[in-house]
């Protein structure tokens, strides 16, 4: 089983079915299949051999989906680059994986030209509408001039993609995922009821990110349709849901917040939307409650995982967000291990801990990565006896529900007590003047570390630091409450996956110190 199996199945069972919608472009699976086979032929004609790397730096589009498939069809390895990185960061990734070709769209053509100039031998192809910039080969011309080739039929053990991590804990690493890894995750998701046959899925999250890519692979197997928008905006999503009758979408919590809080939400017909999958970072109860109220006909499902797990480890289905599940507090958790994946909580000695005890979340299954690209030592530290160590702190209840309490590295130790930032953030987010927030530990002579909050206030909202501290004291234990609060209107720094970059927020407080804990 390989990543092109879904396309081959669609070509056999539903060749005239709607495959992709992007702006005014609508293509059937027959049309997509022909373009993929020709694009794969073009890759081979340009020197891409089995296992060679093909990189993409682009906003969302129907061509992006074709590139995922064409790389696999040609027997190559797809490398989706982070659109929020600097040119230097993407240059580092390209040099690291030694990509032979880079596809860029209009938004990234200037950066692409810089990268091609800086990296000897890197070929550049323009994958967008309109005039092709001088000195760059055009995507459509490559397809038009190339003969279709047969599927390379890569084996499950072969490398399918290198996905660079978001860099929230240091220099980014290339996560190697095999064809088997990606297909295992796709089938796990389908077996859990995600992306059912006939669904119309909206690619609103960045297509370079594996959470969206994983949805695509499941959708190929189930025979659904793919709708693309270049990038997320609340009204852009609303409009495309209304116009194309989208049934399913994946959003990160920051997107959900912007979507449901937007004043125009009542102006659009969103009745076709049935399911929202969310993940990448914890969601506050306040945002979840507002989302359920704004979209009462929509089932919300949380997916927890990481790129190294292809990416899903656990799922929290909608039934656990409401009724008895909510009464038991399960809506605050990350769900239970998805089919095909085992999850447990371990201590510092890698031994399982009792139910309710906080430790590190680890997972194993066919979805565990092959390793980090050319970093065997880091691979060995991350995958121990088949178990992927997530770096997330959490606990499991007696029914197998996992609760993520923090990144292990984000834990604050104040006066000998552990404080988990997510709990403090959930308390702060309930205040009506708080749009978003992040909690970090900062050095303190007396306590070692104290809890510091960075709060983005709502437009027109007024609140003081003292008021917010008192607000949290009514909801969580005193030692967990912020000792200092910074109030701003500027957005929090986010990774390409929508996670708050707490490393950036910590920098000013820990500058000049040998370590960032006290």
Residue pairs with C-beta under 8 A, 6 or more apart in sequence:
1 156
1 179
1 180
1 183
2 72
2 153
2 154
2 155
2 156
2 158
2 160
2 179
2 183
3 68
3 69
3 72
3 154
3 160
3 179
3 182
3 183
3 217
4 69
4 72
4 73
4 151
4 153
4 154
5 183
5 220
5 221
6 186
6 217
6 219
6 220
6 221
7 29
7 32
7 33
7 36
7 69
7 73
7 220
8 151
9 220
9 221
9 223
10 17
10 19
10 29
10 33
10 220
10 223
11 29
11 30
11 33
13 223
14 29
14 223
15 28
15 29
15 30
15 33
16 28
16 29
16 30
17 28
17 29
17 223
17 225
18 26
18 27
18 28
18 225
19 27
19 28
19 29
19 31
19 32
19 225
19 226
20 26
20 27
20 32
20 62
20 65
20 225
20 226
20 227
20 228
21 62
21 225
21 226
21 227
21 228
21 244
22 61
22 62
22 227
22 228
25 62
27 35
27 62
32 65
32 66
32 69
34 148
35 66
35 70
35 143
36 66
36 69
36 70
36 73
37 73
37 148
37 149
37 150
37 151
38 142
38 143
38 144
38 146
38 147
38 148
39 66
39 67
39 70
39 73
39 74
39 139
39 142
39 143
39 146
40 70
40 71
40 73
40 74
40 148
40 149
40 151
40 152
41 74
41 146
41 147
41 148
41 149
42 142
42 143
42 145
42 146
43 54
43 70
43 71
43 74
43 76
43 101
44 74
44 149
45 146
46 100
46 101
46 123
46 142
47 100
47 123
48 54
48 74
48 76
48 100
48 101
49 75
49 76
50 75
50 76
50 152
50 154
51 75
51 76
51 77
51 158
51 159
52 76
52 77
52 100
53 76
53 77
53 78
53 79
53 97
53 98
53 99
53 100
53 162
54 67
54 71
54 74
54 76
54 77
54 78
54 79
54 99
54 100
54 101
54 103
55 79
55 80
55 81
55 93
55 94
55 97
55 99
55 101
55 102
55 103
56 64
56 67
56 78
56 79
56 80
56 81
56 102
56 103
56 104
56 127
56 208
57 81
57 83
57 90
57 102
57 103
57 104
57 105
57 108
57 111
57 112
57 115
58 64
58 83
58 103
58 104
58 105
58 107
58 108
58 127
58 128
58 207
58 208
59 83
59 105
59 107
59 108
59 206
59 230
59 231
60 203
60 204
60 206
60 207
60 228
60 229
60 230
60 231
61 105
61 127
61 128
61 207
61 228
61 230
62 226
62 228
63 103
63 105
63 127
63 128
63 139
64 127
64 203
64 207
64 228
65 203
65 207
65 216
65 226
65 228
67 78
67 103
67 127
68 78
68 80
68 213
68 216
71 77
71 78
71 161
72 78
72 152
72 154
72 160
72 179
73 149
73 151
73 152
74 149
74 152
75 152
75 154
75 158
77 97
77 159
77 160
77 161
77 162
78 160
78 161
78 162
79 93
79 94
79 97
79 99
79 161
79 162
79 163
79 164
79 174
80 161
80 163
80 207
80 208
80 209
80 213
81 90
81 93
81 94
81 102
81 164
81 208
82 89
82 90
82 93
82 164
82 166
82 172
82 208
82 496
83 107
83 108
83 206
83 208
83 496
84 494
84 495
84 496
85 93
85 496
87 111
87 114
87 115
89 167
89 172
90 111
90 115
91 115
91 118
91 119
92 171
92 172
93 164
93 172
93 174
94 102
94 115
94 119
94 122
95 119
96 174
96 373
96 374
97 162
97 174
97 373
99 122
100 121
100 122
100 123
101 122
101 123
101 124
101 125
102 112
102 115
102 116
102 122
102 123
102 124
102 125
103 125
103 126
103 127
103 139
104 111
104 112
104 124
104 125
104 126
104 127
104 128
104 136
105 126
105 127
105 128
106 128
106 129
106 130
109 126
109 128
109 133
109 136
112 124
112 136
113 124
113 133
113 135
113 136
115 122
115 124
116 122
116 123
116 124
123 137
124 136
124 137
125 136
125 137
125 138
125 139
125 142
126 132
126 133
126 136
126 137
126 138
126 139
127 139
128 139
132 138
132 141
154 160
154 179
155 179
156 178
156 179
156 180
156 183
157 178
157 179
157 180
158 178
158 179
159 176
159 177
159 178
159 370
160 177
160 178
160 179
160 181
160 182
161 176
161 177
161 182
161 213
162 174
162 175
162 176
162 177
162 373
163 174
163 175
163 177
163 210
163 213
163 307
164 172
164 173
164 174
164 175
165 172
165 173
165 175
165 307
165 308
166 172
166 495
166 496
166 497
166 499
167 495
168 407
168 495
168 499
168 501
168 502
168 503
169 391
169 407
169 409
169 503
170 503
173 372
173 373
173 375
173 378
174 372
174 373
174 374
174 375
175 307
175 308
175 369
175 372
175 373
176 369
176 370
176 371
176 372
176 373
177 210
177 307
177 310
177 369
177 370
178 370
180 366
181 310
181 366
181 367
181 368
181 369
181 370
182 214
182 217
182 310
183 217
184 310
184 340
184 365
184 366
184 367
185 214
185 217
185 218
185 309
185 310
185 311
185 312
185 367
186 214
186 217
186 218
186 220
186 221
187 218
187 221
187 340
188 312
188 338
188 339
188 340
188 341
188 365
188 367
189 195
189 214
189 215
189 218
189 312
189 338
190 218
190 221
190 222
191 339
191 340
192 315
192 317
192 338
192 339
193 317
194 215
194 218
194 275
194 277
194 301
194 315
195 201
195 215
195 218
195 219
195 222
195 224
195 248
196 222
196 224
197 222
197 223
197 224
198 223
198 224
198 247
199 219
199 222
199 224
199 225
199 247
199 248
199 274
199 275
200 224
200 225
200 227
200 244
200 245
200 246
200 247
200 248
200 272
201 215
201 216
201 219
201 224
201 225
201 226
201 227
201 246
201 247
201 248
201 249
202 227
202 228
202 229
202 237
202 240
202 241
202 244
202 246
202 248
202 249
203 212
203 215
203 216
203 226
203 227
203 228
203 229
204 229
204 232
204 237
204 249
204 250
204 251
204 255
205 211
205 212
205 232
205 250
205 251
205 252
205 255
205 498
206 212
206 231
206 496
206 497
207 213
207 216
207 228
208 496
209 280
209 496
209 497
210 307
210 310
210 311
211 250
211 279
211 280
211 303
211 311
211 497
212 250
214 310
214 311
214 312
215 250
215 277
216 226
219 226
224 248
227 240
227 244
227 246
229 236
229 237
229 240
232 251
232 255
234 258
234 259
234 262
234 264
234 265
235 262
235 264
235 268
237 249
237 255
237 259
238 259
238 262
238 264
238 265
238 267
238 268
238 270
239 268
240 246
241 249
241 268
241 270
241 272
241 273
242 268
242 269
242 270
242 272
245 272
246 272
246 273
247 272
247 273
247 274
247 275
248 273
248 274
248 275
248 276
248 277
249 273
249 275
249 276
249 277
250 276
250 277
250 278
250 279
251 259
251 276
251 277
251 278
252 278
252 279
252 280
252 281
252 497
252 498
252 499
253 278
253 280
253 281
253 282
253 283
253 284
253 287
253 498
254 281
254 436
254 494
254 498
255 498
256 276
256 278
256 283
256 287
256 291
257 287
257 290
257 435
257 436
259 265
259 291
260 287
260 290
260 291
260 293
260 294
260 295
261 290
265 294
270 295
271 297
273 295
273 297
273 298
274 297
274 298
274 299
275 298
275 299
275 300
275 301
276 291
276 295
276 298
276 299
276 300
276 301
277 301
277 302
277 303
278 300
278 301
278 302
278 303
279 302
279 303
279 304
279 305
280 497
280 498
280 499
281 497
281 498
281 499
281 500
282 404
282 422
282 425
282 426
283 302
284 425
284 426
284 429
284 430
285 331
285 332
285 426
285 429
285 430
286 426
286 429
286 430
287 429
288 300
288 321
288 331
291 298
291 300
292 298
292 300
292 321
292 322
299 317
299 318
300 318
300 321
301 315
301 316
301 317
301 318
302 315
302 316
302 334
302 335
303 311
303 312
303 314
303 315
303 335
304 312
304 313
304 314
304 315
304 316
304 334
304 335
304 402
304 404
305 311
305 312
305 313
305 314
305 363
306 313
306 388
306 390
307 369
308 368
308 369
308 382
308 388
308 390
309 341
309 363
309 365
309 367
309 368
309 369
309 388
309 390
310 367
310 368
310 369
311 367
312 338
312 341
312 367
313 337
313 338
313 341
313 343
313 361
313 363
313 367
313 390
314 334
314 335
314 336
314 337
314 338
314 341
314 343
314 402
315 335
315 336
315 338
316 330
316 331
316 333
316 334
316 335
316 336
316 401
317 335
319 325
320 326
320 330
320 331
320 333
320 335
320 401
321 330
321 331
322 331
325 331
330 401
332 403
332 426
333 397
333 401
333 402
333 403
333 404
334 394
334 401
334 402
334 403
334 404
335 401
335 402
336 343
336 399
336 400
336 401
336 402
337 343
337 363
337 400
337 402
340 365
340 366
340 367
341 363
341 364
341 365
341 367
342 363
342 364
342 365
343 361
343 362
343 363
343 396
343 402
344 352
344 361
344 362
344 363
344 387
344 396
345 352
345 353
345 357
345 358
345 359
345 360
345 361
345 362
345 394
345 395
345 396
345 402
346 352
346 353
346 359
346 360
346 362
346 387
347 353
347 359
347 360
350 362
350 384
350 385
350 387
353 359
353 395
355 395
355 396
355 397
355 398
356 395
356 396
356 397
356 398
357 395
358 393
358 394
358 395
358 405
358 418
358 420
359 393
359 394
359 395
360 389
360 390
360 391
360 392
360 393
360 394
360 408
361 390
361 392
361 393
361 394
361 402
361 404
362 384
362 387
362 388
362 389
362 390
363 387
363 388
363 390
364 386
364 387
364 388
368 383
368 386
368 387
368 388
369 383
369 388
371 379
371 383
372 378
372 379
372 382
381 389
382 388
382 389
383 389
391 407
391 408
391 409
392 404
392 406
392 407
392 408
393 404
393 405
393 406
393 407
393 408
393 411
393 420
394 402
394 403
394 404
394 405
395 402
395 403
395 405
396 402
396 403
397 403
404 422
405 420
405 422
405 423
406 420
406 421
406 422
407 502
410 420
410 421
410 440
410 441
410 502
411 418
411 419
411 420
411 421
411 441
412 418
412 419
412 420
412 421
412 439
412 440
412 441
412 449
412 450
412 451
413 419
413 441
413 448
413 449
413 517
414 441
414 444
414 447
414 448
414 449
414 450
414 451
414 479
415 447
415 448
415 479
416 448
417 479
419 441
419 451
419 479
419 480
421 438
421 439
421 440
421 441
421 451
421 502
423 476
423 480
424 439
424 451
424 453
424 472
424 476
424 480
424 481
424 482
425 437
425 438
425 439
425 453
427 471
427 472
427 475
427 476
427 480
427 481
428 434
428 437
428 439
428 453
428 455
428 468
428 471
428 472
428 482
429 436
429 437
430 471
430 475
431 463
431 468
431 471
432 458
432 461
433 457
433 458
433 461
433 462
433 463
434 455
434 456
434 457
434 458
434 461
434 463
434 468
435 456
435 457
435 458
435 459
435 461
436 455
436 456
436 491
436 492
437 453
437 454
437 455
437 456
437 492
438 453
438 454
438 492
438 500
438 502
438 505
439 451
439 452
439 453
439 454
439 482
440 452
440 454
440 502
440 505
440 506
440 509
441 449
441 450
441 451
441 452
441 506
441 517
442 449
442 450
442 452
442 484
442 506
442 509
442 510
443 449
443 509
443 510
443 513
443 518
444 450
444 483
444 518
448 518
449 517
449 518
450 483
450 484
451 480
451 481
451 482
451 483
451 484
452 482
452 483
452 484
452 485
452 486
452 509
453 468
453 482
453 484
453 485
453 486
454 485
454 486
454 488
454 492
454 505
455 463
455 468
455 485
455 486
455 487
455 488
456 488
456 489
456 490
456 491
456 492
457 463
457 487
457 488
457 489
459 489
463 487
464 487
465 484
465 485
465 486
465 487
468 482
468 485
468 487
469 481
469 482
469 483
469 485
472 480
472 481
472 482
473 481
492 500
492 501
492 505
493 500
493 501
493 504
493 505
494 500
494 501
495 501
506 516
510 516
